[in-house]
């Protein structure tokens, strides 16, 4: 796992939090919630790729292919 991944996740979190607050202040709570969900989905997709790489590494380490 790279440190870059942590910075990417933090940047996405900051951007989503700012957008959410701007949308809530302007009276668009539904769009704010959708923005939060979209950010969560993007981060989960990034994490899924890393977990997949981890499982592949563990399989190759123990010779489970």
CHARMM internal coordinates of N, CA and C (Angstrom, degrees):
IC EDIT
DIST 1 N 1 CA 1.4552
DIST 1 CA 1 C 1.5204
ANGL 1 N 1 CA 1 C 108.45
DIST 1 C 2 N 1.2812
ANGL 1 CA 1 C 2 N 115.37
DIHE 1 N 1 CA 1 C 2 N 131.06
DIST 2 N 2 CA 1.4557
ANGL 1 C 2 N 2 CA 121.51
DIHE 1 CA 1 C 2 N 2 CA -179.71
DIST 2 CA 2 C 1.5175
ANGL 2 N 2 CA 2 C 110.83
DIHE 1 C 2 N 2 CA 2 C -88.16
DIST 2 C 3 N 1.3152
ANGL 2 CA 2 C 3 N 114.44
DIHE 2 N 2 CA 2 C 3 N 157.07
DIST 3 N 3 CA 1.4653
ANGL 2 C 3 N 3 CA 119.66
DIHE 2 CA 2 C 3 N 3 CA 173.12
DIST 3 CA 3 C 1.5248
ANGL 3 N 3 CA 3 C 109.32
DIHE 2 C 3 N 3 CA 3 C -70.60
DIST 3 C 4 N 1.3413
ANGL 3 CA 3 C 4 N 115.78
DIHE 3 N 3 CA 3 C 4 N -25.89
DIST 4 N 4 CA 1.4643
ANGL 3 C 4 N 4 CA 119.58
DIHE 3 CA 3 C 4 N 4 CA 178.52
DIST 4 CA 4 C 1.5255
ANGL 4 N 4 CA 4 C 111.57
DIHE 3 C 4 N 4 CA 4 C -60.39
DIST 4 C 5 N 1.3238
ANGL 4 CA 4 C 5 N 116.61
DIHE 4 N 4 CA 4 C 5 N -35.57
DIST 5 N 5 CA 1.4626
ANGL 4 C 5 N 5 CA 120.30
DIHE 4 CA 4 C 5 N 5 CA 179.24
DIST 5 CA 5 C 1.5279
ANGL 5 N 5 CA 5 C 110.70
DIHE 4 C 5 N 5 CA 5 C -62.57
DIST 5 C 6 N 1.3217
ANGL 5 CA 5 C 6 N 116.89
DIHE 5 N 5 CA 5 C 6 N -40.73
DIST 6 N 6 CA 1.4665
ANGL 5 C 6 N 6 CA 120.65
DIHE 5 CA 5 C 6 N 6 CA 178.85
DIST 6 CA 6 C 1.5283
ANGL 6 N 6 CA 6 C 110.32
DIHE 5 C 6 N 6 CA 6 C -64.38
DIST 6 C 7 N 1.3301
ANGL 6 CA 6 C 7 N 116.37
DIHE 6 N 6 CA 6 C 7 N -41.75
DIST 7 N 7 CA 1.4647
ANGL 6 C 7 N 7 CA 119.71
DIHE 6 CA 6 C 7 N 7 CA 178.67
DIST 7 CA 7 C 1.5207
ANGL 7 N 7 CA 7 C 111.64
DIHE 6 C 7 N 7 CA 7 C -66.31
DIST 7 C 8 N 1.3318
ANGL 7 CA 7 C 8 N 117.59
DIHE 7 N 7 CA 7 C 8 N -37.47
DIST 8 N 8 CA 1.4663
ANGL 7 C 8 N 8 CA 120.59
DIHE 7 CA 7 C 8 N 8 CA 177.88
DIST 8 CA 8 C 1.5261
ANGL 8 N 8 CA 8 C 110.69
DIHE 7 C 8 N 8 CA 8 C -63.95
DIST 8 C 9 N 1.3260
ANGL 8 CA 8 C 9 N 116.19
DIHE 8 N 8 CA 8 C 9 N -43.94
DIST 9 N 9 CA 1.4670
ANGL 8 C 9 N 9 CA 120.00
DIHE 8 CA 8 C 9 N 9 CA 179.61
DIST 9 CA 9 C 1.5259
ANGL 9 N 9 CA 9 C 110.49
DIHE 8 C 9 N 9 CA 9 C -64.35
DIST 9 C 10 N 1.3271
ANGL 9 CA 9 C 10 N 116.80
DIHE 9 N 9 CA 9 C 10 N -41.19
DIST 10 N 10 CA 1.4692
ANGL 9 C 10 N 10 CA 120.08
DIHE 9 CA 9 C 10 N 10 CA 178.16
DIST 10 CA 10 C 1.5236
ANGL 10 N 10 CA 10 C 111.09
DIHE 9 C 10 N 10 CA 10 C -64.12
DIST 10 C 11 N 1.3313
ANGL 10 CA 10 C 11 N 116.98
DIHE 10 N 10 CA 10 C 11 N -41.42
DIST 11 N 11 CA 1.4705
ANGL 10 C 11 N 11 CA 120.18
DIHE 10 CA 10 C 11 N 11 CA 179.48
DIST 11 CA 11 C 1.5248
ANGL 11 N 11 CA 11 C 111.18
DIHE 10 C 11 N 11 CA 11 C -64.15
DIST 11 C 12 N 1.3252
ANGL 11 CA 11 C 12 N 116.66
DIHE 11 N 11 CA 11 C 12 N -42.07
DIST 12 N 12 CA 1.4632
ANGL 11 C 12 N 12 CA 119.77
DIHE 11 CA 11 C 12 N 12 CA 178.14
DIST 12 CA 12 C 1.5234
ANGL 12 N 12 CA 12 C 109.78
DIHE 11 C 12 N 12 CA 12 C -63.36
DIST 12 C 13 N 1.3262
ANGL 12 CA 12 C 13 N 117.43
DIHE 12 N 12 CA 12 C 13 N -40.99
DIST 13 N 13 CA 1.4617
ANGL 12 C 13 N 13 CA 120.84
DIHE 12 CA 12 C 13 N 13 CA 178.59
DIST 13 CA 13 C 1.5120
ANGL 13 N 13 CA 13 C 112.75
DIHE 12 C 13 N 13 CA 13 C -61.98
DIST 13 C 14 N 1.3303
ANGL 13 CA 13 C 14 N 116.97
DIHE 13 N 13 CA 13 C 14 N -42.87
DIST 14 N 14 CA 1.4719
ANGL 13 C 14 N 14 CA 120.57
DIHE 13 CA 13 C 14 N 14 CA 179.35
DIST 14 CA 14 C 1.5127
ANGL 14 N 14 CA 14 C 110.73
DIHE 13 C 14 N 14 CA 14 C -65.32
DIST 14 C 15 N 1.3352
ANGL 14 CA 14 C 15 N 117.07
DIHE 14 N 14 CA 14 C 15 N -45.31
DIST 15 N 15 CA 1.4664
ANGL 14 C 15 N 15 CA 120.46
DIHE 14 CA 14 C 15 N 15 CA -179.17
DIST 15 CA 15 C 1.5235
ANGL 15 N 15 CA 15 C 110.76
DIHE 14 C 15 N 15 CA 15 C -63.24
DIST 15 C 16 N 1.3199
ANGL 15 CA 15 C 16 N 116.91
DIHE 15 N 15 CA 15 C 16 N -43.41
DIST 16 N 16 CA 1.4703
ANGL 15 C 16 N 16 CA 120.35
DIHE 15 CA 15 C 16 N 16 CA 179.94
DIST 16 CA 16 C 1.5226
ANGL 16 N 16 CA 16 C 110.71
DIHE 15 C 16 N 16 CA 16 C -65.20
DIST 16 C 17 N 1.3276
ANGL 16 CA 16 C 17 N 117.54
DIHE 16 N 16 CA 16 C 17 N -40.25
DIST 17 N 17 CA 1.4642
ANGL 16 C 17 N 17 CA 120.17
DIHE 16 CA 16 C 17 N 17 CA 179.36
DIST 17 CA 17 C 1.5298
ANGL 17 N 17 CA 17 C 111.33
DIHE 16 C 17 N 17 CA 17 C -63.41
DIST 17 C 18 N 1.3259
ANGL 17 CA 17 C 18 N 117.12
DIHE 17 N 17 CA 17 C 18 N -42.35
DIST 18 N 18 CA 1.4713
ANGL 17 C 18 N 18 CA 120.52
DIHE 17 CA 17 C 18 N 18 CA 179.44
DIST 18 CA 18 C 1.5183
ANGL 18 N 18 CA 18 C 110.22
DIHE 17 C 18 N 18 CA 18 C -65.74
DIST 18 C 19 N 1.3367
ANGL 18 CA 18 C 19 N 116.76
DIHE 18 N 18 CA 18 C 19 N -46.39
DIST 19 N 19 CA 1.4643
ANGL 18 C 19 N 19 CA 119.34
DIHE 18 CA 18 C 19 N 19 CA 179.28
DIST 19 CA 19 C 1.5296
ANGL 19 N 19 CA 19 C 111.61
DIHE 18 C 19 N 19 CA 19 C -61.95
DIST 19 C 20 N 1.3153
ANGL 19 CA 19 C 20 N 115.78
DIHE 19 N 19 CA 19 C 20 N -39.72
DIST 20 N 20 CA 1.4623
ANGL 19 C 20 N 20 CA 119.86
DIHE 19 CA 19 C 20 N 20 CA 179.02
DIST 20 CA 20 C 1.5279
ANGL 20 N 20 CA 20 C 110.73
DIHE 19 C 20 N 20 CA 20 C -61.77
DIST 20 C 21 N 1.3184
ANGL 20 CA 20 C 21 N 117.72
DIHE 20 N 20 CA 20 C 21 N -45.65
DIST 21 N 21 CA 1.4622
ANGL 20 C 21 N 21 CA 120.54
DIHE 20 CA 20 C 21 N 21 CA 179.96
DIST 21 CA 21 C 1.5274
ANGL 21 N 21 CA 21 C 111.94
DIHE 20 C 21 N 21 CA 21 C -65.10
DIST 21 C 22 N 1.3334
ANGL 21 CA 21 C 22 N 116.64
DIHE 21 N 21 CA 21 C 22 N -40.13
DIST 22 N 22 CA 1.4699
ANGL 21 C 22 N 22 CA 120.02
DIHE 21 CA 21 C 22 N 22 CA 178.83
DIST 22 CA 22 C 1.5221
ANGL 22 N 22 CA 22 C 110.06
DIHE 21 C 22 N 22 CA 22 C -63.60
DIST 22 C 23 N 1.3240
ANGL 22 CA 22 C 23 N 116.77
DIHE 22 N 22 CA 22 C 23 N -43.76
DIST 23 N 23 CA 1.4653
ANGL 22 C 23 N 23 CA 119.38
DIHE 22 CA 22 C 23 N 23 CA -179.08
DIST 23 CA 23 C 1.5240
ANGL 23 N 23 CA 23 C 112.05
DIHE 22 C 23 N 23 CA 23 C -68.77
DIST 23 C 24 N 1.3142
ANGL 23 CA 23 C 24 N 118.05
DIHE 23 N 23 CA 23 C 24 N -37.62
DIST 24 N 24 CA 1.4658
ANGL 23 C 24 N 24 CA 120.11
DIHE 23 CA 23 C 24 N 24 CA 178.16
DIST 24 CA 24 C 1.5185
ANGL 24 N 24 CA 24 C 110.70
DIHE 23 C 24 N 24 CA 24 C -66.62
DIST 24 C 25 N 1.3355
ANGL 24 CA 24 C 25 N 117.13
DIHE 24 N 24 CA 24 C 25 N -41.25
DIST 25 N 25 CA 1.4744
ANGL 24 C 25 N 25 CA 120.35
DIHE 24 CA 24 C 25 N 25 CA 179.57
DIST 25 CA 25 C 1.5232
ANGL 25 N 25 CA 25 C 112.06
DIHE 24 C 25 N 25 CA 25 C -65.12
DIST 25 C 26 N 1.3473
ANGL 25 CA 25 C 26 N 116.35
DIHE 25 N 25 CA 25 C 26 N -28.39
DIST 26 N 26 CA 1.4639
ANGL 25 C 26 N 26 CA 118.64
DIHE 25 CA 25 C 26 N 26 CA 179.90
DIST 26 CA 26 C 1.5269
ANGL 26 N 26 CA 26 C 112.07
DIHE 25 C 26 N 26 CA 26 C -89.41
DIST 26 C 27 N 1.3439
ANGL 26 CA 26 C 27 N 117.28
DIHE 26 N 26 CA 26 C 27 N 4.01
DIST 27 N 27 CA 1.4531
ANGL 26 C 27 N 27 CA 120.52
DIHE 26 CA 26 C 27 N 27 CA 175.46
DIST 27 CA 27 C 1.5057
ANGL 27 N 27 CA 27 C 114.38
DIHE 26 C 27 N 27 CA 27 C 87.91
DIST 27 C 28 N 1.3147
ANGL 27 CA 27 C 28 N 118.14
DIHE 27 N 27 CA 27 C 28 N 17.62
DIST 28 N 28 CA 1.4621
ANGL 27 C 28 N 28 CA 121.61
DIHE 27 CA 27 C 28 N 28 CA -179.71
DIST 28 CA 28 C 1.5271
ANGL 28 N 28 CA 28 C 109.51
DIHE 27 C 28 N 28 CA 28 C -114.36
DIST 28 C 29 N 1.3037
ANGL 28 CA 28 C 29 N 115.23
DIHE 28 N 28 CA 28 C 29 N 69.76
DIST 29 N 29 CA 1.4553
ANGL 28 C 29 N 29 CA 121.07
DIHE 28 CA 28 C 29 N 29 CA -176.34
DIST 29 CA 29 C 1.5247
ANGL 29 N 29 CA 29 C 111.94
DIHE 28 C 29 N 29 CA 29 C -64.83
DIST 29 C 30 N 1.3468
ANGL 29 CA 29 C 30 N 117.14
DIHE 29 N 29 CA 29 C 30 N -35.78
DIST 30 N 30 CA 1.4600
ANGL 29 C 30 N 30 CA 120.40
DIHE 29 CA 29 C 30 N 30 CA -178.48
DIST 30 CA 30 C 1.5271
ANGL 30 N 30 CA 30 C 111.10
DIHE 29 C 30 N 30 CA 30 C -65.24
DIST 30 C 31 N 1.3323
ANGL 30 CA 30 C 31 N 116.58
DIHE 30 N 30 CA 30 C 31 N -43.72
DIST 31 N 31 CA 1.4611
ANGL 30 C 31 N 31 CA 119.40
DIHE 30 CA 30 C 31 N 31 CA 178.14
DIST 31 CA 31 C 1.5260
ANGL 31 N 31 CA 31 C 111.27
DIHE 30 C 31 N 31 CA 31 C -66.51
DIST 31 C 32 N 1.3183
ANGL 31 CA 31 C 32 N 116.79
DIHE 31 N 31 CA 31 C 32 N -33.15
DIST 32 N 32 CA 1.4574
ANGL 31 C 32 N 32 CA 120.69
DIHE 31 CA 31 C 32 N 32 CA 176.50
DIST 32 CA 32 C 1.5171
ANGL 32 N 32 CA 32 C 111.39
DIHE 31 C 32 N 32 CA 32 C -64.15
DIST 32 C 33 N 1.3253
ANGL 32 CA 32 C 33 N 116.29
DIHE 32 N 32 CA 32 C 33 N -41.62
DIST 33 N 33 CA 1.4575
ANGL 32 C 33 N 33 CA 120.26
DIHE 32 CA 32 C 33 N 33 CA 177.56
DIST 33 CA 33 C 1.5171
ANGL 33 N 33 CA 33 C 111.07
DIHE 32 C 33 N 33 CA 33 C -66.22
DIST 33 C 34 N 1.3211
ANGL 33 CA 33 C 34 N 117.68
DIHE 33 N 33 CA 33 C 34 N -40.53
DIST 34 N 34 CA 1.4627
ANGL 33 C 34 N 34 CA 120.85
DIHE 33 CA 33 C 34 N 34 CA 178.78
DIST 34 CA 34 C 1.5271
ANGL 34 N 34 CA 34 C 111.20
DIHE 33 C 34 N 34 CA 34 C -65.41
DIST 34 C 35 N 1.3227
ANGL 34 CA 34 C 35 N 117.20
DIHE 34 N 34 CA 34 C 35 N -36.37
DIST 35 N 35 CA 1.4603
ANGL 34 C 35 N 35 CA 120.99
DIHE 34 CA 34 C 35 N 35 CA 176.60
DIST 35 CA 35 C 1.5259
ANGL 35 N 35 CA 35 C 110.30
DIHE 34 C 35 N 35 CA 35 C -64.10
DIST 35 C 36 N 1.3149
ANGL 35 CA 35 C 36 N 116.78
DIHE 35 N 35 CA 35 C 36 N -42.53
DIST 36 N 36 CA 1.4616
ANGL 35 C 36 N 36 CA 120.89
DIHE 35 CA 35 C 36 N 36 CA 178.09
DIST 36 CA 36 C 1.5174
ANGL 36 N 36 CA 36 C 111.21
DIHE 35 C 36 N 36 CA 36 C -63.12
DIST 36 C 37 N 1.3219
ANGL 36 CA 36 C 37 N 117.12
DIHE 36 N 36 CA 36 C 37 N -43.35
DIST 37 N 37 CA 1.4587
ANGL 36 C 37 N 37 CA 120.45
DIHE 36 CA 36 C 37 N 37 CA 178.56
DIST 37 CA 37 C 1.5220
ANGL 37 N 37 CA 37 C 111.70
DIHE 36 C 37 N 37 CA 37 C -64.99
DIST 37 C 38 N 1.3258
ANGL 37 CA 37 C 38 N 117.04
DIHE 37 N 37 CA 37 C 38 N -39.16
DIST 38 N 38 CA 1.4664
ANGL 37 C 38 N 38 CA 120.13
DIHE 37 CA 37 C 38 N 38 CA 178.60
DIST 38 CA 38 C 1.5346
ANGL 38 N 38 CA 38 C 110.41
DIHE 37 C 38 N 38 CA 38 C -64.49
DIST 38 C 39 N 1.3131
ANGL 38 CA 38 C 39 N 116.86
DIHE 38 N 38 CA 38 C 39 N -42.33
DIST 39 N 39 CA 1.4638
ANGL 38 C 39 N 39 CA 119.86
DIHE 38 CA 38 C 39 N 39 CA 176.98
DIST 39 CA 39 C 1.5160
ANGL 39 N 39 CA 39 C 112.16
DIHE 38 C 39 N 39 CA 39 C -62.22
DIST 39 C 40 N 1.3259
ANGL 39 CA 39 C 40 N 116.57
DIHE 39 N 39 CA 39 C 40 N -40.87
DIST 40 N 40 CA 1.4604
ANGL 39 C 40 N 40 CA 121.19
DIHE 39 CA 39 C 40 N 40 CA 178.20
DIST 40 CA 40 C 1.5216
ANGL 40 N 40 CA 40 C 111.08
DIHE 39 C 40 N 40 CA 40 C -63.12
DIST 40 C 41 N 1.3139
ANGL 40 CA 40 C 41 N 117.37
DIHE 40 N 40 CA 40 C 41 N -41.75
DIST 41 N 41 CA 1.4618
ANGL 40 C 41 N 41 CA 121.35
DIHE 40 CA 40 C 41 N 41 CA 179.99
DIST 41 CA 41 C 1.5281
ANGL 41 N 41 CA 41 C 110.88
DIHE 40 C 41 N 41 CA 41 C -65.51
DIST 41 C 42 N 1.3262
ANGL 41 CA 41 C 42 N 117.21
DIHE 41 N 41 CA 41 C 42 N -40.95
DIST 42 N 42 CA 1.4640
ANGL 41 C 42 N 42 CA 120.54
DIHE 41 CA 41 C 42 N 42 CA 178.34
DIST 42 CA 42 C 1.5236
ANGL 42 N 42 CA 42 C 110.61
DIHE 41 C 42 N 42 CA 42 C -61.88
DIST 42 C 43 N 1.3233
ANGL 42 CA 42 C 43 N 117.27
DIHE 42 N 42 CA 42 C 43 N -45.33
DIST 43 N 43 CA 1.4678
ANGL 42 C 43 N 43 CA 120.88
DIHE 42 CA 42 C 43 N 43 CA 179.98
DIST 43 CA 43 C 1.5234
ANGL 43 N 43 CA 43 C 110.56
DIHE 42 C 43 N 43 CA 43 C -65.87
DIST 43 C 44 N 1.3241
ANGL 43 CA 43 C 44 N 118.30
DIHE 43 N 43 CA 43 C 44 N -41.02
DIST 44 N 44 CA 1.4611
ANGL 43 C 44 N 44 CA 120.65
DIHE 43 CA 43 C 44 N 44 CA 178.61
DIST 44 CA 44 C 1.5200
ANGL 44 N 44 CA 44 C 111.87
DIHE 43 C 44 N 44 CA 44 C -63.34
DIST 44 C 45 N 1.3213
ANGL 44 CA 44 C 45 N 117.92
DIHE 44 N 44 CA 44 C 45 N -37.14
DIST 45 N 45 CA 1.4575
ANGL 44 C 45 N 45 CA 120.36
DIHE 44 CA 44 C 45 N 45 CA 176.66
DIST 45 CA 45 C 1.5274
ANGL 45 N 45 CA 45 C 111.10
DIHE 44 C 45 N 45 CA 45 C -64.79
DIST 45 C 46 N 1.3232
ANGL 45 CA 45 C 46 N 117.08
DIHE 45 N 45 CA 45 C 46 N -37.95
DIST 46 N 46 CA 1.4587
ANGL 45 C 46 N 46 CA 120.33
DIHE 45 CA 45 C 46 N 46 CA 176.97
DIST 46 CA 46 C 1.5243
ANGL 46 N 46 CA 46 C 110.44
DIHE 45 C 46 N 46 CA 46 C -65.06
DIST 46 C 47 N 1.3161
ANGL 46 CA 46 C 47 N 116.91
DIHE 46 N 46 CA 46 C 47 N -41.60
DIST 47 N 47 CA 1.4634
ANGL 46 C 47 N 47 CA 121.61
DIHE 46 CA 46 C 47 N 47 CA -178.94
DIST 47 CA 47 C 1.5340
ANGL 47 N 47 CA 47 C 110.65
DIHE 46 C 47 N 47 CA 47 C -68.81
DIST 47 C 48 N 1.3256
ANGL 47 CA 47 C 48 N 117.62
DIHE 47 N 47 CA 47 C 48 N -37.71
DIST 48 N 48 CA 1.4618
ANGL 47 C 48 N 48 CA 120.97
DIHE 47 CA 47 C 48 N 48 CA -179.69
DIST 48 CA 48 C 1.5247
ANGL 48 N 48 CA 48 C 110.44
DIHE 47 C 48 N 48 CA 48 C -60.95
DIST 48 C 49 N 1.3270
ANGL 48 CA 48 C 49 N 117.33
DIHE 48 N 48 CA 48 C 49 N -40.72
DIST 49 N 49 CA 1.4610
ANGL 48 C 49 N 49 CA 120.13
DIHE 48 CA 48 C 49 N 49 CA 177.71
DIST 49 CA 49 C 1.5199
ANGL 49 N 49 CA 49 C 111.04
DIHE 48 C 49 N 49 CA 49 C -61.88
DIST 49 C 50 N 1.3077
ANGL 49 CA 49 C 50 N 117.63
DIHE 49 N 49 CA 49 C 50 N -41.83
DIST 50 N 50 CA 1.4594
ANGL 49 C 50 N 50 CA 120.68
DIHE 49 CA 49 C 50 N 50 CA -179.72
DIST 50 CA 50 C 1.5242
ANGL 50 N 50 CA 50 C 111.99
DIHE 49 C 50 N 50 CA 50 C -68.36
DIST 50 C 51 N 1.3247
ANGL 50 CA 50 C 51 N 117.37
DIHE 50 N 50 CA 50 C 51 N -38.63
DIST 51 N 51 CA 1.4619
ANGL 50 C 51 N 51 CA 120.55
DIHE 50 CA 50 C 51 N 51 CA 177.88
DIST 51 CA 51 C 1.5254
ANGL 51 N 51 CA 51 C 109.96
DIHE 50 C 51 N 51 CA 51 C -66.45
DIST 51 C 52 N 1.3120
ANGL 51 CA 51 C 52 N 117.41
DIHE 51 N 51 CA 51 C 52 N -38.31
DIST 52 N 52 CA 1.4575
ANGL 51 C 52 N 52 CA 121.17
DIHE 51 CA 51 C 52 N 52 CA 176.45
DIST 52 CA 52 C 1.5279
ANGL 52 N 52 CA 52 C 110.82
DIHE 51 C 52 N 52 CA 52 C -61.39
DIST 52 C 53 N 1.3241
ANGL 52 CA 52 C 53 N 116.55
DIHE 52 N 52 CA 52 C 53 N -43.58
DIST 53 N 53 CA 1.4634
ANGL 52 C 53 N 53 CA 120.07
DIHE 52 CA 52 C 53 N 53 CA 176.69
DIST 53 CA 53 C 1.5296
ANGL 53 N 53 CA 53 C 111.18
DIHE 52 C 53 N 53 CA 53 C -62.60
DIST 53 C 54 N 1.3133
ANGL 53 CA 53 C 54 N 117.45
DIHE 53 N 53 CA 53 C 54 N -37.39
DIST 54 N 54 CA 1.4633
ANGL 53 C 54 N 54 CA 121.46
DIHE 53 CA 53 C 54 N 54 CA 178.14
DIST 54 CA 54 C 1.5238
ANGL 54 N 54 CA 54 C 110.75
DIHE 53 C 54 N 54 CA 54 C -63.58
DIST 54 C 55 N 1.3356
ANGL 54 CA 54 C 55 N 117.69
DIHE 54 N 54 CA 54 C 55 N -45.53
DIST 55 N 55 CA 1.4547
ANGL 54 C 55 N 55 CA 120.40
DIHE 54 CA 54 C 55 N 55 CA 179.55
DIST 55 CA 55 C 1.5243
ANGL 55 N 55 CA 55 C 111.44
DIHE 54 C 55 N 55 CA 55 C -64.23
DIST 55 C 56 N 1.3318
ANGL 55 CA 55 C 56 N 117.09
DIHE 55 N 55 CA 55 C 56 N -39.25
DIST 56 N 56 CA 1.4637
ANGL 55 C 56 N 56 CA 119.70
DIHE 55 CA 55 C 56 N 56 CA 177.19
DIST 56 CA 56 C 1.5224
ANGL 56 N 56 CA 56 C 111.12
DIHE 55 C 56 N 56 CA 56 C -62.93
DIST 56 C 57 N 1.3197
ANGL 56 CA 56 C 57 N 117.01
DIHE 56 N 56 CA 56 C 57 N -40.01
DIST 57 N 57 CA 1.4613
ANGL 56 C 57 N 57 CA 120.90
DIHE 56 CA 56 C 57 N 57 CA 178.55
DIST 57 CA 57 C 1.5237
ANGL 57 N 57 CA 57 C 111.17
DIHE 56 C 57 N 57 CA 57 C -65.22
DIST 57 C 58 N 1.3289
ANGL 57 CA 57 C 58 N 117.36
DIHE 57 N 57 CA 57 C 58 N -42.32
DIST 58 N 58 CA 1.4649
ANGL 57 C 58 N 58 CA 120.74
DIHE 57 CA 57 C 58 N 58 CA 179.15
DIST 58 CA 58 C 1.5280
ANGL 58 N 58 CA 58 C 110.31
DIHE 57 C 58 N 58 CA 58 C -65.36
DIST 58 C 59 N 1.3380
ANGL 58 CA 58 C 59 N 117.28
DIHE 58 N 58 CA 58 C 59 N -41.12
DIST 59 N 59 CA 1.4613
ANGL 58 C 59 N 59 CA 120.46
DIHE 58 CA 58 C 59 N 59 CA 177.82
DIST 59 CA 59 C 1.5231
ANGL 59 N 59 CA 59 C 111.50
DIHE 58 C 59 N 59 CA 59 C -60.73
DIST 59 C 60 N 1.3228
ANGL 59 CA 59 C 60 N 116.42
DIHE 59 N 59 CA 59 C 60 N -46.07
DIST 60 N 60 CA 1.4594
ANGL 59 C 60 N 60 CA 118.88
DIHE 59 CA 59 C 60 N 60 CA -179.43
DIST 60 CA 60 C 1.5343
ANGL 60 N 60 CA 60 C 111.61
DIHE 59 C 60 N 60 CA 60 C -69.34
DIST 60 C 61 N 1.2994
ANGL 60 CA 60 C 61 N 117.85
DIHE 60 N 60 CA 60 C 61 N -31.41
DIST 61 N 61 CA 1.4532
ANGL 60 C 61 N 61 CA 121.38
DIHE 60 CA 60 C 61 N 61 CA 179.69
DIST 61 CA 61 C 1.5276
ANGL 61 N 61 CA 61 C 111.08
DIHE 60 C 61 N 61 CA 61 C -65.43
DIST 61 C 62 N 1.3179
ANGL 61 CA 61 C 62 N 116.71
DIHE 61 N 61 CA 61 C 62 N -42.38
DIST 62 N 62 CA 1.4594
ANGL 61 C 62 N 62 CA 120.62
DIHE 61 CA 61 C 62 N 62 CA -178.45
DIST 62 CA 62 C 1.5258
ANGL 62 N 62 CA 62 C 113.05
DIHE 61 C 62 N 62 CA 62 C -95.56
DIST 62 C 63 N 1.3328
ANGL 62 CA 62 C 63 N 117.84
DIHE 62 N 62 CA 62 C 63 N 2.21
DIST 63 N 63 CA 1.4473
ANGL 62 C 63 N 63 CA 121.10
DIHE 62 CA 62 C 63 N 63 CA 177.63
DIST 63 CA 63 C 1.5093
ANGL 63 N 63 CA 63 C 113.61
DIHE 62 C 63 N 63 CA 63 C 67.06
DIST 63 C 64 N 1.3141
ANGL 63 CA 63 C 64 N 117.90
DIHE 63 N 63 CA 63 C 64 N 43.64
DIST 64 N 64 CA 1.4658
ANGL 63 C 64 N 64 CA 122.13
DIHE 63 CA 63 C 64 N 64 CA -175.89
DIST 64 CA 64 C 1.5255
ANGL 64 N 64 CA 64 C 112.86
DIHE 63 C 64 N 64 CA 64 C -95.42
DIST 64 C 65 N 1.3124
ANGL 64 CA 64 C 65 N 118.70
DIHE 64 N 64 CA 64 C 65 N 14.89
DIST 65 N 65 CA 1.4754
ANGL 64 C 65 N 65 CA 119.85
DIHE 64 CA 64 C 65 N 65 CA -179.97
DIST 65 CA 65 C 1.4869
ANGL 65 N 65 CA 65 C 111.30
DIHE 64 C 65 N 65 CA 65 C -77.21
END
COOR INIT
IC SEED 1 N 1 CA 1 C
IC BUILD
